[in-house]
Amino acid sequence: MAQIRPFSLLVSVYAGEKASRLAEALESVLVRQTVLPAEIVLVEDGPLTPELHDVLRHYRQIFPNWVSVPLPENRGLGTALNEGLGHCTHEWVARMDSDDIALPERFERQWAFIEAEPQWDVVGCAVGEFAHDPAAQTAVRRCPAAVYPTIKFRSPLNHPTVFFRKSAVQAAGGYRHCPFMEDYDLWIRMYAAGARLTSLPDVLYLFRMTPDTYRRRGGRVYVASEKMIQKSLRAHGLISWPGYVYNRIVRVGSRYLPGGLRAALYRRFLRKKH
């Protein structure tokens, strides 16, 4: 029987999610784990579909230590997670996205690391990417154990894989509205405030990454968030003026590329083949 550890699991779901994917995600963290959270805090980011509510009812029966946080309208991931964070009763909080899959030993392995290395404030892990079949991984994304200098150019952690100290996140100002880059924005502020961030090299999490996912990473919303990120990096002294100009050209410029070309660049330079 899986043992319970004193951490909260924070998940957000919105109406656009597929019920089957949500079921897979919850099954992976509430049924198949070798170690379980003490509670799940699930934010309903706006009204959900009947099919999603059916899934939630089913898993509430399986896992009773459940806190629902319904929002009256869709507010975006950053705002939803910040709202949910306030309902987490434990100092350590684990993240999970509503359409991914955690491998059975994810919580056990990360929790063991946290107990053995208590100096860390955020602990992530590597992810295996898949398009449709979780058994057919297409790439692996590993993050460095030391986040600097990676943080100067891209997010140094795989967001849905992390455990973090609630107090450290709140001390840095919590999540903010920065669409598609809420995590990067948070890591910048935490790192600048002296928090310690790291990642395990083990693949303990499967991330759903289809060609459309790559192609969607562009447009006005992405450009606005990218500009916000670069201003934050500069304001916190993590990049120089030349670095700021370089990032604006390369990262902001990439958001204007055609979707197919952007997808090819992601696969070529930011992913390792499985």
Disulfide bonds with the S-S distance in Angstrom:
none
